[in-house]
Amino acid sequence: MEPGIANTLGARALYIFQGGKDTLYRLHGTPEWASIGKATSSGCVRLVNQNMIDLHERVPYHAPIVVHQKALEPPQTA
């Protein structure tokens, strides 16, 4: 698909590789805010386009990605 506003990967995408092979999973932007956090795709992680643009600019090439299926517990304070 050509880049642009109609692209389903939104403004930017980070491709996830494992063992040097494309997993076909992506971290990507979306203009459809209501779809974020829902299981509406084949495993991609969707972010608001503005957040994805920021993340794409800051993540170094070959950075490890860790995806948690549940929200992390806040740290315990003493």
Secondary structure in CASP SS format (residue, H / E / C, confidence):
PFRMAT SS
TARGET T0000
AUTHOR 0000-0000-0000
METHOD secondary structure of the structure
MODEL  1
M C 1.00
E C 1.00
P C 1.00
G C 1.00
I C 1.00
A C 1.00
N C 1.00
T C 1.00
L C 1.00
G C 1.00
A C 1.00
R C 1.00
A E 1.00
L E 1.00
Y E 1.00
I E 1.00
F E 1.00
Q E 1.00
G C 1.00
G C 1.00
K E 1.00
D E 1.00
T E 1.00
L E 1.00
Y E 1.00
R E 1.00
L E 1.00
H E 1.00
G E 1.00
T E 1.00
P C 1.00
E C 1.00
W H 1.00
A H 1.00
S H 1.00
I C 1.00
G C 1.00
K C 1.00
A C 1.00
T C 1.00
S C 1.00
S C 1.00
G C 1.00
C C 1.00
V E 1.00
R E 1.00
L E 1.00
V E 1.00
N H 1.00
Q H 1.00
N H 1.00
M H 1.00
I H 1.00
D H 1.00
L H 1.00
H H 1.00
E H 1.00
R H 1.00
V C 1.00
P C 1.00
Y C 1.00
H C 1.00
A C 1.00
P C 1.00
I C 1.00
V C 1.00
V C 1.00
H C 1.00
Q C 1.00
K C 1.00
A C 1.00
L C 1.00
E C 1.00
P C 1.00
P C 1.00
Q C 1.00
T C 1.00
A C 1.00
END
